[in-house]
Amino acid sequence: MRKPVVDEAVRYLAWDSQFFDKRVGVFDMRANKSLELALGLAVQKRYELIYIYSPFAIKETLISQYSLLDVGGHITFTKDISHHEVRKVKLASEISEYQRDDPTPELLRIALLSGHLSRFKIDFLLPIGSFERLYETWLAKTLGNRPNAAIYTYQADGRIAGFITAEWNNSKCTIGLLAVLESYQGQGIGARLIKHVEDACMANKVISIEVKTQLSNASARALYLKNFFAEQDRSFLYHAHIVEQSEQ
Ligand SMILES: CC(C)(COP(=O)(O)OP(=O)(O)OC[C@H]1O[C@@H](n2cnc3c(N)ncnc32)[C@H](O)[C@@H]1OP(=O)(O)O)[C@@H](O)C(=O)NCCC(=O)NCCS
């Protein structure tokens, strides 16, 4: 098989480039070793932002003409549900599928909470408001992708106390966003929302569920492990921003 040439090592990301209105790419150090060489070539290709996945921590904060920000790492969990049996238990009556076509301010607020450790919130070099715009876009995308996607909310005291988003693609389900309001945390709501998605998966003949979170998100990691998800992959994650050249 042909080896990737170095200048192909940074892969162009069309959606992200359009969203941020800058040339965005991704570089995976697990498949390519020479970061310095790749970033040197990325300058010539006018990349302005590069997501770098790495199996080890990178100490340098300036490489080639890029400034590197540590944005908290990345961890993927999966759960095999191919042997699960359809539960006969009654579904939690507090949980229901969100029916509207647009996200309400209440839903948007809790969606932003789900991203409190998001790399797009941590990265202060992104344009102001990027994080909020991104989460709003993801909610809208999920709502527009029904019936292959769903948002489930947990109602308590007349408001949304928790929510989860899920997307089905053939036999795989991906959990996108999950959050429980601070004052309702630690009461088993997160676990019940996950179980609700698992039950919906059984109806959709799904055999595995995947969810990604930040390495730094101790409560989410503990929640997934407690609910029998297994760690699949982890990496350090950096955002490399091109350093503006001052006019000579
Ligand atoms: C992660 C989150 C959804 C958990 O929801 P929750 O309703 O509090 O979770 P549960 O009460 O169902 O907890 C189930 C298990 O998760 C783990 N857990 C939950 N919160 C935890 C915390 N703060 N610290 C350590 N473990 C935690 C525990 O193992 C817990 O079981 P236990 O209570 O028997 O010890 C919630 O903390 C949250 O919304 N955080 C902010 C948003 C976020 O980080 N979302 C995840 C994005 S991927």
PDBQT file of the ligand as one rigid body, heavy atoms in Angstrom, charges set to zero:
ROOT
HETATM    1  C1  LIG A 301     -21.424  13.633  34.001  1.00  0.00    +0.000 C 
HETATM    2  C2  LIG A 301     -22.867  13.888  34.476  1.00  0.00    +0.000 C 
HETATM    3  C3  LIG A 301     -23.801  13.847  33.258  1.00  0.00    +0.000 C 
HETATM    4  C4  LIG A 301     -23.270  12.768  35.447  1.00  0.00    +0.000 C 
HETATM    5  O1  LIG A 301     -24.653  12.875  35.711  1.00  0.00    +0.000 OA
HETATM    6  P1  LIG A 301     -25.266  12.463  37.131  1.00  0.00    +0.000 P 
HETATM    7  O2  LIG A 301     -26.738  12.466  37.015  1.00  0.00    +0.000 OA
HETATM    8  O3  LIG A 301     -24.681  13.320  38.190  1.00  0.00    +0.000 OA
HETATM    9  O4  LIG A 301     -24.697  10.989  37.267  1.00  0.00    +0.000 OA
HETATM   10  P2  LIG A 301     -25.314   9.832  38.155  1.00  0.00    +0.000 P 
HETATM   11  O5  LIG A 301     -25.922  10.393  39.390  1.00  0.00    +0.000 OA
HETATM   12  O6  LIG A 301     -26.165   8.970  37.299  1.00  0.00    +0.000 OA
HETATM   13  O7  LIG A 301     -23.992   9.073  38.555  1.00  0.00    +0.000 OA
HETATM   14  C5  LIG A 301     -23.740   7.779  38.207  1.00  0.00    +0.000 C 
HETATM   15  C6  LIG A 301     -22.262   7.470  38.486  1.00  0.00    +0.000 C 
HETATM   16  O8  LIG A 301     -21.397   8.338  37.741  1.00  0.00    +0.000 OA
HETATM   17  C7  LIG A 301     -20.246   8.640  38.526  1.00  0.00    +0.000 C 
HETATM   18  N1  LIG A 301     -20.234  10.086  38.833  1.00  0.00    +0.000 N 
HETATM   19  C8  LIG A 301     -21.192  10.985  38.563  1.00  0.00    +0.000 A 
HETATM   20  N2  LIG A 301     -20.796  12.211  38.988  1.00  0.00    +0.000 NA
HETATM   21  C9  LIG A 301     -19.579  12.078  39.513  1.00  0.00    +0.000 A 
HETATM   22  C10 LIG A 301     -18.636  12.968  40.106  1.00  0.00    +0.000 A 
HETATM   23  N3  LIG A 301     -18.895  14.287  40.223  1.00  0.00    +0.000 N 
HETATM   24  N4  LIG A 301     -17.444  12.493  40.536  1.00  0.00    +0.000 NA
HETATM   25  C11 LIG A 301     -17.165  11.171  40.401  1.00  0.00    +0.000 A 
HETATM   26  N5  LIG A 301     -18.023  10.269  39.853  1.00  0.00    +0.000 NA
HETATM   27  C12 LIG A 301     -19.199  10.718  39.415  1.00  0.00    +0.000 A 
HETATM   28  C13 LIG A 301     -20.346   7.824  39.790  1.00  0.00    +0.000 C 
HETATM   29  O9  LIG A 301     -19.735   6.578  39.525  1.00  0.00    +0.000 OA
HETATM   30  C14 LIG A 301     -21.839   7.682  39.932  1.00  0.00    +0.000 C 
HETATM   31  O10 LIG A 301     -22.199   6.567  40.656  1.00  0.00    +0.000 OA
HETATM   32  P3  LIG A 301     -22.366   6.650  42.266  1.00  0.00    +0.000 P 
HETATM   33  O11 LIG A 301     -23.257   7.822  42.535  1.00  0.00    +0.000 OA
HETATM   34  O12 LIG A 301     -22.974   5.346  42.627  1.00  0.00    +0.000 OA
HETATM   35  O13 LIG A 301     -20.984   6.837  42.784  1.00  0.00    +0.000 OA
HETATM   36  C15 LIG A 301     -22.991  15.229  35.242  1.00  0.00    +0.000 C 
HETATM   37  O14 LIG A 301     -21.982  15.283  36.220  1.00  0.00    +0.000 OA
HETATM   38  C16 LIG A 301     -22.859  16.455  34.358  1.00  0.00    +0.000 C 
HETATM   39  O15 LIG A 301     -23.838  16.895  33.754  1.00  0.00    +0.000 OA
HETATM   40  N6  LIG A 301     -21.657  17.051  34.275  1.00  0.00    +0.000 N 
HETATM   41  C17 LIG A 301     -21.456  18.270  33.493  1.00  0.00    +0.000 C 
HETATM   42  C18 LIG A 301     -21.605  18.010  32.003  1.00  0.00    +0.000 C 
HETATM   43  C19 LIG A 301     -20.691  16.926  31.507  1.00  0.00    +0.000 C 
HETATM   44  O16 LIG A 301     -19.522  16.864  31.847  1.00  0.00    +0.000 OA
HETATM   45  N7  LIG A 301     -21.251  16.060  30.631  1.00  0.00    +0.000 N 
HETATM   46  C20 LIG A 301     -20.543  14.944  30.050  1.00  0.00    +0.000 C 
HETATM   47  C21 LIG A 301     -20.142  15.314  28.689  1.00  0.00    +0.000 C 
HETATM   48  S1  LIG A 301     -19.468  13.901  27.845  1.00  0.00    +0.000 SA
ENDROOT
TORSDOF 0
